[in-house]
Structure formats: C-alpha cells, structure tokens
Amino acid sequence: MNIKTVIVTGASGSIGKEIVRNLAINGYRVILACRNLEKGNRVIEELKSTCSQELLLPSTLNLASVHSILKFIESLQKRNESPDILINNAGIMCKYYTQTEDKIETTLATNYLGPYLLTRLLLPLMNPAQKQIINTISCTCRIGNISRNFFEITPQNYGRFKVYANSKLALLLFSQEILSRYAIQNVHVAVADPGVVNTPMITMQAWFDPLADILFRPFIKTPQQGAQAILSAVNDTSHSQNLFIHYSKRRKEISKSLGNCFDTKWLWEATEQLCYSQFGIRFPGL
C-alpha cells in the first residue's frame, strides 16, 4: 500500500494537532514539525489511542530560525525522506516588535520567510510524481499590503495586525507564484483559511480578554472545525492550475486580478535575494 507522507508545521498547536489526528486516522504518515519537540511528543502520546504511533514522527523545526530549517532539511535527506505533502500551518502574531536570531522581525519570519525557505528547499526532495503544497492563510489578507519596503519593519512602524496581515498576504502571493512557475512539474498548490478559531492567537493580552472569553470565544470555530479547511485542501484531487482558497465547506478560486494588484514576481525574487545575501542560500532546481 502506498502510504503518503505529510509534513505538518505547527503540529503541536491547536489546529495542527487536529490536522495530524485526521491525517493519521486516514492512514497518512505524518511528520510533526514542531518548534518544541516535547510538545510534539505529547501530541503523539495523546493521539496513540486513536491512531497508530507508527504513522507519527516528531521532528524539531522552528520556522523563525534559518539554522533550524536547514537542520530539518538535512534530517530529511539523511533519512531519504520523499514527502508527498507539505502543510505550512504554523503561524504567530506578536504583540510587540521582536527579532529572530537572524535579525528578521519574528511574525514575518515565522509566517512568511520561514515557509518560503522551507518550501523551496523541500520541493526537490518531494515525491517527483506529485508534490502538494498547502499554505494556511487568513481572512486578514484582505487588509494586507505588499510594497517594496515589505522587509523593512522597525519598532517605530510595527503594528501586530498590519504585519500579520502582510505576512499572510505574502504567503498567499507566494502560493500563486509557485503554481505559476511549477504547475507543469507536478507541483499542486492550494491555500486554506481556517476562519476565526478558538486558539491562543486570538488572545490580545489586553484588559478585555476575560470579557471576550465569555462573549466571543463560545461562538467562534473550534480547532477541529478550523482544521477542516486544511483537510479539504488535502483531499482535493482536482489539482487545478488555478489557485483555490479552501474554507471548511467550500473552495473559491483566487481572483485572477490579484497578481496585478501586487508584484508576485518581485516578492519571490526579493525574498530569494534576501536568503542569499543574508544567509548564503541558493535554491536548487526541481
């Protein structure tokens, strides 16, 4: 039996755990890519009563660290892994401006630069017959804006909602550009919007949080419901050459005018140049 291997980033988080659970129950082999390996092992311990532990492989991956991403890729190469599916699920929204060890703003590094680097390094290792990339975006893409100073984030111009929205929009545009460049090479791409989900991310670290817990949280999606958008993308076998956004019960084609609103080619190449100039990384071809 051909068992597909799926990499899930942020696998120990609320939505990530539900993605892993559903995939393993349905016979997928899942690599749990977690920033905290101990949390990943706890997820496996929690799931062992509902799915086979043989299908669950914990692995350390911090998307905010270039070194961690390179070590993760190296570990896959040493094990001769050839994954079928990559789910870029991990995401954060930092209240205050912070930088990673690589001197990149943390939200941008985790939500966009890390997935960009991971995806491009992973693509040549993936199953040559079919490679499936699924990126988790957000409804905040609608208020995002990509300009030529996209990477120039400072404490003075930082706003958590602005940077989060921009990072998720960048991930959407990256998805569109992958599909444009690699669709004829059996690379299938989709994006998924889980909606507003009851996770720690929606805690605003503000005085009204206790009130929101009472009045707001009971009416938003559970992590199980949020995971359905990602699982819908996994199960979509149509593999259109157009980019679709998946919701829990439907999918919608991304507007063809989106690429005209933002320069997706510039964003791709600017990110590639950043990876080379700051980290000395050149990307292999497929």
TIGU-679431 format. One record per residue (C-alpha): residue in three letters; x, y, z. Coordinates in nm, 3 decimals, decimal comma. Example, Ala and Ser with C-alpha at 12.3 -4.5 7.8 and 13.67 -1.06 7.14 Angstrom:
2
residu:u:v:w
ALA:1,230:-0,450:0,780
SER:1,367:-0,106:0,714
This chain:
286
residu:u:v:w
MET:0,000:0,000:0,000
ASN:0,130:0,344:-0,093
ILE:0,127:0,548:0,228
LYS:0,163:0,920:0,169
THR:0,394:1,122:0,392
VAL:0,279:1,465:0,509
ILE:0,483:1,733:0,686
VAL:0,272:1,949:0,917
THR:0,436:2,260:1,063
GLY:0,299:2,387:1,392
ALA:0,180:2,032:1,456
SER:0,162:2,072:1,834
GLY:-0,071:2,372:1,817
SER:-0,449:2,365:1,848
ILE:-0,528:2,336:1,476
GLY:-0,210:2,144:1,396
LYS:-0,297:1,866:1,637
GLU:-0,637:1,821:1,474
ILE:-0,478:1,811:1,128
VAL:-0,238:1,542:1,247
ARG:-0,518:1,343:1,411
ASN:-0,732:1,338:1,098
LEU:-0,444:1,256:0,866
ALA:-0,317:0,968:1,080
ILE:-0,665:0,823:1,124
ASN:-0,695:0,820:0,746
GLY:-0,367:0,635:0,701
TYR:-0,121:0,915:0,624
ARG:0,230:0,906:0,767
VAL:0,277:1,241:0,941
ILE:0,598:1,424:1,027
LEU:0,509:1,655:1,315
ALA:0,735:1,957:1,260
CYS:0,732:2,132:1,598
ARG:0,931:2,414:1,749
ASN:0,912:2,231:2,082
LEU:0,983:1,860:2,039
GLU:0,849:1,782:2,386
LYS:0,510:1,923:2,286
GLY:0,519:1,715:1,970
ASN:0,579:1,400:2,173
ARG:0,288:1,492:2,400
VAL:0,062:1,519:2,095
ILE:0,168:1,171:1,985
GLU:0,103:1,037:2,335
GLU:-0,242:1,195:2,330
LEU:-0,326:1,051:1,987
LYS:-0,196:0,699:2,040
SER:-0,538:0,570:2,143
THR:-0,699:0,684:1,816
CYS:-0,428:0,623:1,556
SER:-0,114:0,421:1,504
GLN:0,202:0,568:1,657
GLU:0,396:0,418:1,368
LEU:0,239:0,684:1,146
LEU:0,357:0,972:1,366
LEU:0,714:1,102:1,355
PRO:0,808:1,406:1,569
SER:1,077:1,640:1,439
THR:1,219:1,973:1,552
LEU:1,150:2,273:1,331
ASN:1,148:2,640:1,428
LEU:1,035:2,843:1,127
ALA:1,176:3,159:1,286
SER:1,529:3,013:1,263
VAL:1,716:2,963:0,937
HIS:1,954:2,724:1,114
SER:1,660:2,512:1,235
ILE:1,510:2,496:0,884
LEU:1,842:2,386:0,735
LYS:1,884:2,120:1,007
PHE:1,531:1,994:0,939
ILE:1,602:1,960:0,566
GLU:1,930:1,785:0,647
SER:1,748:1,537:0,872
LEU:1,504:1,454:0,590
GLN:1,791:1,398:0,348
LYS:1,970:1,166:0,591
ARG:1,655:0,954:0,624
ASN:1,594:0,962:0,246
GLU:1,251:1,109:0,305
SER:1,045:1,194:-0,002
PRO:0,733:1,368:0,134
ASP:0,418:1,391:-0,073
ILE:0,255:1,687:0,102
LEU:0,375:1,995:0,291
ILE:0,125:2,179:0,508
ASN:0,259:2,518:0,618
ASN:0,027:2,552:0,914
ALA:0,241:2,728:1,178
GLY:0,173:3,094:1,241
ILE:0,207:3,359:1,510
MET:0,112:3,720:1,580
CYS:0,350:3,902:1,813
LYS:0,208:4,184:2,025
TYR:0,536:4,373:2,028
TYR:0,823:4,412:1,784
THR:1,085:4,140:1,828
GLN:1,362:3,999:1,612
THR:1,474:3,644:1,549
GLU:1,833:3,526:1,587
ASP:1,865:3,607:1,216
LYS:1,765:3,973:1,270
ILE:1,427:3,932:1,099
GLU:1,103:4,053:1,257
THR:0,951:3,747:1,426
THR:0,599:3,744:1,282
LEU:0,726:3,793:0,928
ALA:0,995:3,527:0,976
THR:0,752:3,267:1,108
ASN:0,455:3,331:0,881
TYR:0,629:3,403:0,552
LEU:1,008:3,386:0,528
GLY:1,030:3,051:0,709
PRO:0,763:2,882:0,493
TYR:0,923:3,030:0,178
LEU:1,264:2,891:0,271
LEU:1,127:2,555:0,387
THR:0,911:2,508:0,077
ARG:1,180:2,594:-0,176
LEU:1,440:2,373:-0,007
LEU:1,192:2,089:0,031
LEU:1,047:2,084:-0,321
PRO:1,343:1,897:-0,481
LEU:1,317:1,629:-0,210
MET:0,946:1,565:-0,252
ASN:0,782:1,281:-0,440
PRO:0,860:1,351:-0,808
ALA:0,528:1,205:-0,918
GLN:0,325:1,459:-0,723
LYS:0,411:1,739:-0,482
GLN:0,133:1,910:-0,288
ILE:0,184:2,238:-0,103
ILE:-0,089:2,373:0,125
ASN:-0,042:2,712:0,290
THR:-0,260:2,834:0,575
ILE:-0,357:3,197:0,525
SER:-0,608:3,427:0,694
CYS:-0,903:3,649:0,619
THR:-0,672:3,937:0,716
CYS:-0,512:3,903:0,372
ARG:-0,782:4,142:0,257
ILE:-0,624:4,425:0,456
GLY:-0,264:4,332:0,376
ASN:-0,037:4,534:0,155
ILE:0,290:4,435:-0,013
SER:0,524:4,720:-0,105
ARG:0,893:4,747:-0,189
ASN:0,972:4,813:0,180
PHE:0,798:4,489:0,282
PHE:1,100:4,362:0,479
GLU:1,181:4,697:0,639
ILE:0,999:4,654:0,968
THR:1,114:4,861:1,263
PRO:0,988:4,916:1,620
GLN:0,858:5,254:1,502
ASN:0,642:5,124:1,214
TYR:0,545:4,790:1,370
GLY:0,179:4,705:1,418
ARG:0,087:4,347:1,500
PHE:-0,229:4,333:1,287
LYS:-0,059:4,507:0,993
VAL:0,247:4,282:0,993
TYR:0,037:3,968:1,046
ALA:-0,193:4,060:0,756
ASN:0,103:4,144:0,531
SER:0,279:3,817:0,615
LYS:-0,030:3,611:0,534
LEU:-0,088:3,802:0,211
ALA:0,276:3,737:0,119
LEU:0,220:3,365:0,180
LEU:-0,083:3,379:-0,049
LEU:0,117:3,552:-0,323
PHE:0,399:3,302:-0,277
SER:0,146:3,023:-0,330
GLN:0,028:3,186:-0,651
GLU:0,386:3,223:-0,777
ILE:0,477:2,860:-0,700
LEU:0,177:2,746:-0,901
SER:0,269:2,978:-1,186
ARG:0,628:2,854:-1,200
TYR:0,592:2,483:-1,124
ALA:0,241:2,363:-1,214
ILE:0,371:2,171:-1,515
GLN:0,619:1,987:-1,291
ASN:0,350:1,810:-1,085
VAL:0,352:2,074:-0,811
HIS:0,000:2,132:-0,683
VAL:-0,071:2,429:-0,459
ALA:-0,368:2,539:-0,252
VAL:-0,431:2,780:0,032
ALA:-0,667:2,733:0,326
ASP:-0,843:2,982:0,553
PRO:-0,947:2,821:0,884
GLY:-1,150:3,127:0,982
VAL:-1,159:3,270:1,333
VAL:-1,064:2,979:1,557
ASN:-1,054:2,944:1,935
THR:-0,675:2,930:1,975
PRO:-0,426:3,121:2,194
MET:-0,353:3,352:1,899
ILE:-0,676:3,545:1,946
THR:-0,577:3,644:2,299
MET:-0,494:4,014:2,271
GLN:-0,308:4,048:2,605
ALA:-0,548:4,329:2,692
TRP:-0,795:4,419:2,967
PHE:-1,093:4,293:2,765
ASP:-0,963:3,937:2,722
PRO:-1,173:3,792:3,012
LEU:-1,483:3,957:2,866
ALA:-1,402:3,823:2,518
ASP:-1,358:3,474:2,664
ILE:-1,719:3,490:2,784
LEU:-1,887:3,672:2,495
PHE:-1,675:3,585:2,192
ARG:-1,494:3,253:2,222
PRO:-1,807:3,033:2,258
PHE:-1,929:3,147:1,914
ILE:-1,616:3,103:1,705
LYS:-1,480:2,786:1,547
THR:-1,325:2,506:1,745
PRO:-0,978:2,384:1,640
GLN:-1,149:2,074:1,494
GLN:-1,366:2,297:1,276
GLY:-1,073:2,519:1,179
ALA:-0,873:2,217:1,065
GLN:-1,140:2,125:0,810
ALA:-1,025:2,391:0,564
ILE:-0,674:2,242:0,553
LEU:-0,807:1,887:0,529
SER:-1,036:1,995:0,246
ALA:-0,729:2,111:0,053
VAL:-0,550:1,781:0,123
ASN:-0,846:1,585:-0,012
ASP:-0,896:1,799:-0,322
THR:-0,784:1,575:-0,606
SER:-0,878:1,811:-0,890
HIS:-0,533:1,979:-0,882
SER:-0,635:2,276:-1,089
GLN:-0,372:2,502:-1,240
ASN:-0,563:2,789:-1,081
LEU:-0,512:2,875:-0,714
PHE:-0,805:2,793:-0,487
ILE:-0,869:2,901:-0,131
HIS:-1,034:2,634:0,082
TYR:-1,282:2,701:0,357
SER:-1,442:2,436:0,577
LYS:-1,723:2,351:0,334
ARG:-1,631:2,517:0,006
ARG:-1,347:2,637:-0,211
LYS:-1,317:2,954:-0,413
GLU:-1,081:3,045:-0,695
ILE:-0,844:3,328:-0,612
SER:-0,919:3,633:-0,821
LYS:-0,706:3,644:-1,135
SER:-0,660:4,017:-1,076
LEU:-0,470:3,953:-0,753
GLY:-0,138:3,919:-0,933
ASN:-0,199:4,254:-1,098
CYS:-0,252:4,422:-0,761
PHE:0,079:4,305:-0,618
ASP:0,405:4,217:-0,789
THR:0,432:3,847:-0,705
LYS:0,744:3,807:-0,918
TRP:0,919:4,088:-0,732
LEU:0,826:3,939:-0,394
TRP:0,958:3,596:-0,496
GLU:1,287:3,737:-0,623
ALA:1,331:3,984:-0,336
THR:1,288:3,701:-0,087
GLU:1,528:3,483:-0,283
GLN:1,785:3,764:-0,281
LEU:1,738:3,811:0,094
CYS:1,802:3,441:0,155
TYR:2,124:3,461:-0,048
SER:2,259:3,795:0,075
GLN:2,193:3,733:0,445
PHE:2,222:3,355:0,473
GLY:2,418:3,246:0,165
ILE:2,138:3,015:0,049
ARG:2,096:2,928:-0,317
PHE:1,792:2,722:-0,408
PRO:1,829:2,401:-0,612
GLY:1,613:2,342:-0,915
LEU:1,344:2,074:-0,925
